[in-house]
Amino acid sequence: MKLAIAQLNPTIGDLTGNAQQILDAASLAVNQGARLLLTPELSLCGYPPRDLLLNPSFVESMATTLKQLAEQLPPALAVLVGTVEPNPNAHVAGGKPLYNSISLLEQGKVQQIFHKRLLPTYDVFDEYRYFEPGLQSNLFTLEVEASAPPIRIGVTICEDLWNDEEFWGRRNYSVNPIADLAKHGVDLMVNLSASPYRVGKQKLREAMLRHSTFRYKQPILYVNQVGGNDDLLFDGSSVAFNGAGEMVCRAHSFETDLIMLEFNPEARDFLPGAIAPLPTSADEEIWSALVLGVRDYARKCGFRKVVIGLSGGIDSALVAAIATEALGADNVLGVLMPSPYSSDHSVHDAQALAANLGIKTQLLSIGELMQNYDKTLEDMFAGTEFGLAEENIQSRIRGNLLMAIANKFGYLLLSTGNKSEMAVGYCTLYGDMNGGLAVIADVPKTRVYSLCKWLNSDVRSSSFCHLESKSKSPKFEIIPAHIIAKPPSAELKPGQVDQDSLPPYHVLDDILYRWIEQHQSLEQIVVAGHAPVVVDQVVRLVARAEFKRRQAPPGLKITDRAFGTGWRMPIASRWVTGSTELPKLS
């Protein structure tokens, strides 16, 4: 029996378009002899639909579209489609009004419905806001052919897979749906997921799947959504393991895919299939994720072109390279906005980068605008010293100009701040934070350098390789070497460098990683080798910058803990370092 995995890239709320994706995949699958087609979690509406689920007409439209989809699918093909179903007992017995469900469509009808049992509420997930958990094991029988016995297939949905106490060392929920299905004696388990991406997550998924298949001696077929939806990225990487815990197939990462897999009814196990390679390094993986995120965010929000402020620094250089890869050089505009404090090499470096990428540029000097601001504020600022307010005016002039260009021509403005800056507030609200998408807001500064060095060393495998033939340099580099080598600077006053205000980035990033992602205490970070005064400075800066981050554009998530959907810190808060000492009362 042939099974098919449709690794789809849905647009949230586009019920008609998403249904057409499923129909197209079904047509290809049935032509290749498939008996069963799997699609991701909530494949009909896209994941995560968030508060669209609070709109009754949206839920009703989904039900109508599902019925129409069932009627249009090839009748001989069974298809599992992710959707939502009303909870009929909610008004009587209490509970949430909806289920996160999978519908089995076959022969023109909805044959069975299965409900997700485990509803995550950590990190970016908030499913208990909308859904009631299912209480029963989900399985169905699939007829193969007259001479062969039917196959019993167990159905799980995303989180249902993530609760094996042997693998994790503890349970997060009272039930383990995989263990329950094994007790039912199913022949095959399937998991339909929309599992957000983070660096290295596929290796964790595969280790978990390998453990479950080996423990229960059950083959598992795992399908994952792909694409970017707002700040969340989905890498696909759908995979199957046989009952001995061996991988038998894997879909491509960061792209749509349709893979076919053979299931032997007699052996009740998979035959070996095609295994797509994973990215060879963390840098390649992150690059692919960010390119996909920019491409999908622009496409799904209706933008064809983007504009970027090119400072000659490494952050804007990386964002420009990502945008060029995602959208093509003709759809990227770089704007150079030097001030009297800008160094000559900043302009030259930005121009060299633009030439390497093949993107258009526009130069707008802001010296006169700065003088006009100074004149307007002269009386009010009289008797004060030049400081942050004046420095930030430059950044806000640039942000205003970029937004004007974006508004005038219908471009998407990409902001270029990195995670290290966003964490400690080394960025200007309504200035360099302006934008519709913060491309590298979850990329630490040290990783920015790593990505740029990887891009230069791996240029032949990127879509920029055609530019190498045009270069007269014996070693063509996308990111000019001087951009990588020079000390980072905001250039808002003479001779300024980032390390005037911040610890060295390798120190800062390690402290931020331990504090933000590992939730280590100040004492633990100090024991790891960092100076107490520096640790205290950094964590206080993180707390003080919360009001800025709350007003920042969405940023693409690539780490365990990003400043986005899963970050819910208060702005008005006195708790900073975890000290248990109470202030003295007067």
C-alpha positions in Angstrom: 0.0 0.0 0.0 1.3 3.4 -0.9 1.0 6.3 1.5 1.6 10.0 0.6 2.7 12.9 2.8 1.7 16.4 1.6 4.1 18.8 3.2 2.0 22.0 2.6 2.6 25.7 3.1 -0.9 27.1 4.0 -1.8 30.8 4.4 -3.8 31.4 7.5 -7.4 32.0 6.8 -7.2 31.3 3.1 -9.6 28.4 3.2 -10.1 28.2 -0.6 -6.4 28.4 -1.4 -5.5 25.9 1.3 -8.2 23.5 0.1 -6.8 23.8 -3.4 -3.3 22.9 -2.2 -4.8 19.7 -0.7 -6.7 18.9 -3.9 -3.5 19.4 -6.0 -1.5 17.1 -3.7 -4.3 14.5 -3.7 -4.3 14.5 -7.5 -0.6 13.9 -7.7 -0.7 11.3 -4.9 -3.6 9.3 -6.5 -1.8 9.3 -9.8 1.2 7.7 -8.1 -1.1 5.0 -6.6 -1.5 6.3 -3.1 -4.3 4.9 -0.9 -3.9 7.4 2.0 -2.8 11.0 2.0 -1.7 12.9 5.1 -1.8 16.7 5.5 -0.5 18.8 8.4 -2.3 19.9 11.6 -5.0 22.5 10.8 -4.1 22.3 7.1 -7.4 23.7 6.0 -7.1 27.0 7.9 -3.3 27.2 8.5 -1.5 27.2 11.9 -1.8 29.1 14.1 -5.2 30.7 13.3 -5.2 32.4 16.7 -8.3 34.6 17.4 -9.8 33.9 14.0 -11.2 31.0 15.8 -13.3 33.3 18.0 -15.3 34.3 14.8 -18.2 32.0 14.4 -18.5 32.7 10.6 -14.8 31.6 10.2 -15.6 28.3 11.8 -18.8 27.9 9.8 -16.9 28.6 6.6 -14.3 26.0 7.5 -17.0 23.4 7.8 -18.5 24.3 4.5 -15.1 24.2 2.8 -14.3 20.9 4.3 -17.6 19.4 3.0 -16.8 20.8 -0.5 -13.3 19.4 -0.3 -14.5 15.9 0.5 -16.8 16.0 -2.5 -14.0 17.0 -4.9 -11.2 14.7 -3.7 -10.6 11.5 -5.7 -13.1 9.0 -4.2 -10.6 6.1 -4.0 -8.1 8.2 -1.9 -8.5 8.5 1.9 -7.2 11.9 3.1 -6.6 13.2 6.6 -7.2 16.9 6.8 -6.5 19.2 9.7 -9.6 21.3 10.7 -11.6 22.5 13.8 -14.8 21.0 15.0 -17.4 22.5 17.4 -17.7 21.0 20.8 -21.5 20.2 21.1 -21.3 19.9 24.9 -19.6 23.2 25.6 -22.9 25.1 26.4 -24.2 22.3 28.6 -21.3 20.8 30.4 -18.8 23.7 30.0 -15.5 23.6 28.3 -14.0 25.3 25.2 -16.2 25.6 22.1 -13.9 23.9 19.6 -11.7 20.9 19.1 -8.4 20.8 17.2 -9.3 18.0 14.9 -8.4 15.7 12.0 -11.1 14.7 9.5 -10.9 11.5 7.5 -12.3 12.2 4.0 -13.1 9.4 1.7 -15.7 8.6 -1.0 -17.0 12.2 -1.0 -17.8 12.4 2.7 -16.4 13.1 6.1 -16.0 9.5 7.4 -14.5 10.1 10.9 -13.3 12.9 13.1 -10.4 12.7 15.6 -9.6 15.3 18.3 -6.3 16.4 19.6 -5.7 15.2 23.1 -2.8 17.2 24.4 -3.1 21.0 24.2 0.2 22.9 24.7 0.2 26.3 26.5 3.9 26.9 26.7 6.2 29.1 24.6 4.3 30.2 21.4 1.3 27.9 22.1 -2.0 28.9 23.6 -4.3 26.2 22.4 -6.3 25.9 25.6 -7.6 29.4 24.9 -9.6 27.9 22.0 -9.8 24.1 22.2 -11.2 21.4 24.4 -8.9 18.3 24.7 -10.1 15.0 23.2 -10.6 12.2 25.7 -10.4 9.1 23.5 -7.7 7.3 21.5 -8.0 8.0 17.8 -7.9 5.2 15.2 -9.5 4.0 12.0 -9.5 1.0 9.7 -8.3 1.4 6.2 -9.3 -1.2 3.6 -6.4 -2.0 1.3 -7.5 -4.7 -1.2 -9.8 -7.7 -1.1 -7.0 -10.2 -0.5 -5.4 -8.3 2.3 -6.6 -7.6 5.8 -7.5 -4.0 6.7 -4.9 -1.8 8.3 -5.6 -0.2 11.7 -4.1 3.3 11.8 -3.7 5.3 15.0 -4.0 9.1 14.7 -2.2 11.7 16.8 -1.9 15.5 16.4 1.3 17.3 17.0 1.7 17.6 20.9 0.1 14.1 21.3 3.6 12.8 20.4 5.5 14.9 22.9 4.8 13.2 26.2 6.8 10.1 26.5 8.1 9.9 30.1 11.0 7.6 29.2 12.3 10.0 26.6 11.8 13.2 28.6 12.3 11.8 32.1 8.8 13.0 33.1 5.3 13.6 31.9 3.9 17.0 31.1 0.4 15.6 30.8 -1.5 12.8 32.6 -1.9 10.7 29.4 0.4 9.5 26.7 -1.6 9.1 23.5 1.2 7.1 21.8 1.2 4.5 24.6 -2.6 4.3 24.5 -2.6 3.6 20.8 0.0 0.9 21.2 -2.3 -0.9 23.7 -5.0 -0.8 21.0 -2.8 -2.9 18.7 -2.7 -0.5 15.8 -0.6 -1.4 12.8 0.6 2.1 12.1 0.7 5.5 13.8 0.5 8.8 12.1 1.2 12.2 13.5 -0.1 15.4 11.8 1.8 18.4 13.0 2.4 22.1 12.7 5.6 22.2 14.7 7.4 25.5 14.7 11.0 25.7 13.8 14.0 26.5 16.0 17.6 25.7 15.5 18.4 22.0 15.9 14.8 21.0 16.5 14.6 18.4 13.7 17.3 16.4 15.4 15.3 16.4 18.6 12.1 15.4 16.7 13.9 12.5 15.1 15.4 11.3 18.4 12.0 11.4 20.0 10.3 9.5 17.0 13.1 6.9 17.0 12.6 6.3 20.7 8.8 5.9 20.4 9.0 3.6 17.4 11.6 1.4 19.1 9.8 1.4 22.4 6.4 0.5 21.1 7.6 -1.5 18.0 5.2 0.6 15.9 6.0 2.4 12.7 5.2 6.2 12.8 4.6 8.5 9.9 5.1 12.2 10.8 4.0 15.1 8.6 4.8 18.7 9.4 3.7 22.0 8.0 6.2 24.2 6.2 6.4 27.9 5.6 6.3 31.2 7.5 3.2 32.5 9.3 3.9 35.9 10.9 6.8 35.4 13.4 6.6 31.6 13.3 8.6 29.5 10.9 7.8 25.8 10.0 10.6 23.7 8.5 8.6 20.7 7.3 11.2 17.9 7.4 8.4 15.3 7.5 9.8 11.9 8.4 8.9 8.2 8.9 10.4 5.5 11.1 9.8 1.8 10.9 9.0 -0.4 13.9 12.7 -1.0 14.6 13.4 2.8 15.1 15.0 3.2 11.7 14.4 6.2 9.4 12.8 5.2 6.1 12.1 8.5 4.5 12.4 12.3 5.0 10.9 15.2 3.1 13.0 18.3 2.2 13.4 21.0 4.8 12.0 24.6 4.3 10.1 23.8 1.1 6.8 22.1 0.1 7.1 18.5 -0.8 5.1 15.4 -1.6 6.7 12.1 -0.7 5.5 8.6 -1.4 6.1 5.7 1.0 5.3 2.0 0.7 3.7 0.1 3.6 3.9 -3.7 3.6 0.5 -4.9 5.0 1.9 -8.4 5.7 5.0 -7.2 7.6 3.0 -4.3 9.0 6.0 -2.0 8.4 7.4 0.5 5.9 9.7 -0.2 3.0 12.8 2.0 2.6 12.1 5.3 0.8 13.9 8.5 -0.2 15.7 10.4 2.6 16.3 14.1 1.9 19.4 15.5 3.5 19.2 18.0 6.3 21.2 21.3 6.2 24.9 20.6 6.9 25.3 23.3 9.5 23.4 25.5 11.9 24.2 28.5 9.8 22.8 26.9 6.6 19.7 25.9 8.6 19.2 29.4 10.0 19.8 31.0 6.6 17.2 28.8 4.9 14.7 29.5 7.7 15.1 33.3 7.5 14.9 33.3 3.7 11.7 31.3 3.8 10.3 33.6 6.5 11.0 36.8 4.5 9.6 35.3 1.3 6.4 34.1 2.9 5.8 37.1 5.1 6.0 39.4 2.0 4.0 37.1 -0.2 1.2 36.4 2.3 1.0 40.0 3.3 0.7 41.2 -0.3 4.2 42.8 -0.8 6.4 42.3 -3.9 9.2 44.7 -3.0 11.1 45.6 0.2 13.2 48.6 1.3 16.1 48.4 3.7 18.3 51.1 5.3 21.9 50.2 4.4 24.3 51.6 7.0 27.4 49.8 5.8 27.2 47.6 9.0 27.0 43.9 9.2 23.3 43.7 10.4 21.9 45.5 7.4 24.3 43.7 5.1 22.9 40.3 6.3 19.3 41.4 6.0 19.9 42.7 2.5 21.4 39.4 1.5 18.5 37.4 3.0 16.0 39.7 1.2 17.8 39.3 -2.1 17.8 35.6 -1.8 14.1 35.5 -0.8 12.7 38.0 -3.3 15.3 38.6 -6.0 17.6 41.5 -6.5 15.0 43.5 -8.6 12.7 43.6 -5.6 15.1 45.0 -3.0 15.9 48.7 -2.5 18.8 49.8 -0.3 18.7 53.3 1.1 21.9 55.0 2.3 21.4 57.9 4.7 24.8 59.2 5.9 25.0 61.9 8.5 28.0 64.1 9.4 29.0 61.4 11.9 29.0 58.6 9.2 32.5 57.5 8.2 33.4 57.4 4.5 33.9 53.7 4.6 30.3 53.2 5.7 29.0 54.6 2.4 31.6 52.7 0.4 30.9 49.5 2.2 27.1 49.8 1.6 27.7 50.5 -2.0 30.1 47.6 -2.4 27.5 45.3 -0.8 24.7 46.5 -3.1 26.9 45.9 -6.1 27.7 42.4 -4.9 24.0 41.7 -4.4 22.9 43.5 -7.6 20.3 45.6 -5.8 19.4 49.2 -6.5 20.3 52.0 -4.0 19.3 55.5 -3.2 21.5 58.0 -1.2 19.7 60.5 1.0 22.0 62.7 3.1 20.4 63.7 6.4 22.8 66.5 7.5 20.4 69.4 6.7 17.5 67.6 8.3 19.5 67.2 11.5 20.3 71.0 11.4 16.6 71.7 11.1 15.8 69.6 14.1 18.5 71.2 16.1 17.2 74.7 15.2 13.6 73.8 16.1 14.7 72.3 19.4 17.3 75.0 20.2 15.4 77.0 22.7 13.9 74.0 24.4 17.2 72.2 24.7 19.2 75.3 25.7 21.5 74.7 28.7 21.6 71.0 28.2 24.4 68.8 26.9 24.4 66.8 23.7 23.3 63.3 24.6 21.0 60.4 23.7 18.1 62.6 22.6 20.2 64.2 19.9 21.8 60.9 18.9 18.4 59.3 18.5 17.1 62.1 16.3 19.4 60.9 13.5 18.0 57.4 13.8 14.4 58.7 13.8 15.1 60.8 10.7 16.3 57.7 8.9 13.3 55.7 10.2 10.9 58.5 9.0 12.5 58.6 5.5 12.3 54.8 5.2 8.7 54.7 6.2 7.9 57.5 3.7 9.5 55.4 0.9 7.6 52.3 2.0 4.3 54.2 2.1 4.9 56.0 -1.2 5.7 52.9 -3.3 4.0 50.2 -1.3 7.2 48.5 -0.2 7.7 46.4 3.0 10.2 48.0 5.3 12.6 45.4 6.8 14.2 46.4 10.1 17.7 45.2 10.7 18.2 45.1 14.5 19.6 41.8 15.9 18.6 40.0 19.1 21.5 41.3 21.2 20.5 44.9 20.5 16.8 44.1 21.0 17.5 42.4 24.3 19.4 45.3 25.9 17.5 48.2 24.2 20.5 49.2 22.0 18.1 50.4 19.4 15.9 53.5 18.8 12.2 53.4 19.1 10.6 55.0 16.0 14.0 55.0 14.4 15.9 51.9 13.4 13.1 49.8 15.0 10.7 51.0 12.3 9.5 48.4 9.9 7.0 45.7 9.0 9.2 42.8 9.7 12.3 42.4 11.9 14.3 39.8 10.0 17.1 39.1 12.4 15.5 40.1 15.7 16.0 36.6 17.1 19.6 36.3 15.7 22.3 37.1 18.3 25.2 39.4 17.1 27.7 36.6 17.2 25.5 34.5 15.0 25.2 37.4 12.6 28.9 37.3 12.1 28.8 33.5 11.8 26.1 33.7 9.1 28.0 36.3 7.1 31.2 34.3 7.2 29.3 31.1 6.2 27.6 33.0 3.3 30.9 34.1 2.0 32.5 30.7 2.3 29.5 28.9 0.8 28.7 31.3 -2.0 28.9 28.6 -4.6 25.9 26.7 -3.1 23.8 29.8 -2.8 21.7 31.5 -5.4 24.4 34.3 -5.6 26.8 31.9 -7.4 26.0 33.5 -10.7 27.4 36.8 -9.4 30.8 35.2 -8.8 31.4 34.9 -12.5 30.9 38.7 -12.9 33.5 39.5 -10.2 37.1 40.2 -11.1 38.2 39.3 -7.6 40.0 36.0 -7.2 37.8 35.3 -4.1 34.3 36.7 -4.5 32.5 37.5 -1.3 28.9 38.5 -0.9 29.5 40.5 2.3 32.5 42.8 1.8 35.4 41.7 4.1 35.6 45.2 5.6 32.0 45.0 6.9 32.8 41.9 8.8 36.2 43.1 10.1 35.4 46.6 11.3 34.2 47.3 14.9 30.3 47.6 15.0 29.1 51.2 15.5 25.8 53.1 15.4 27.8 56.1 14.2 25.5 58.6 16.1 28.4 60.6 17.5 32.1 60.9 16.6 34.2 57.8 17.1 31.4 55.8 18.6 31.6 52.0 18.8 29.1 49.6 20.3 31.5 48.5 23.0 31.4 52.0 24.5 28.0 51.0 25.9 28.0 47.2 25.9 30.2 44.3 26.9 32.0 42.5 24.0 29.4 40.7 22.0 30.7 37.2 22.8 30.3 38.1 26.5 26.9 39.8 26.0 25.5 36.9 23.9 26.5 34.2 26.4 24.9 36.1 29.3 21.7 36.7 27.3 21.5 33.1 26.3 21.8 31.9 29.9 19.4 34.5 31.2 16.7 34.5 28.5 16.8 30.9 27.1 18.2 28.9 29.9 16.5 30.9 32.8 19.7 30.7 34.8 20.0 32.8 38.0 22.6 35.6 38.3 24.6 33.4 40.6 24.7 30.6 37.9 25.8 33.1 35.2 28.6 34.4 37.5 29.8 30.9 38.3 29.9 30.3 34.5 32.7 32.9 34.4 31.1 36.3 34.0 31.8 39.4 36.1 29.0 40.1 38.6 28.9 43.8 37.6 28.5 43.0 33.9 25.8 40.4 34.6 23.9 42.8 36.7 24.2 45.5 34.0 22.9 43.2 31.3 19.9 41.8 33.1 18.8 45.3 34.1 19.1 46.5 30.5 16.9 43.6 29.4 14.2 44.6 31.9 14.4 48.3 31.0 14.0 47.6 27.3 10.7 45.8 27.6 8.7 48.8 26.5 10.7 49.0 23.3 10.3 45.4 22.4 6.5 45.6 22.9 6.4 48.2 20.1 8.8 46.4 17.7 7.7 44.8 14.5 7.3 41.0 14.5 10.6 39.1 14.3 11.2 35.7 12.8 11.7 33.1 15.5 14.7 30.8 15.3 15.6 30.1 19.0 14.0 28.5 22.0 12.9 31.9 23.3 12.3 34.9 21.1 10.9 38.4 21.8 7.6 37.6 20.1 4.5 35.4 20.6 6.0 33.3 23.4 7.5 36.3 25.3 5.0 37.7 27.8 7.0 39.9 30.2 5.4 42.8 32.0 6.6 46.4 31.2 5.8 48.0 34.5 7.7 45.7 36.8 10.1 46.0 39.7 11.4 42.4 39.6 14.7 42.5 37.8 17.4 40.2 39.2 15.5 37.8 41.3 16.7 39.3 44.6 14.6 38.2 47.6 15.5 41.3 49.6 12.6 43.7 50.2 13.1 47.4 50.2 13.0 49.2 53.5 9.6 50.8 54.3 9.7 54.4 55.5 
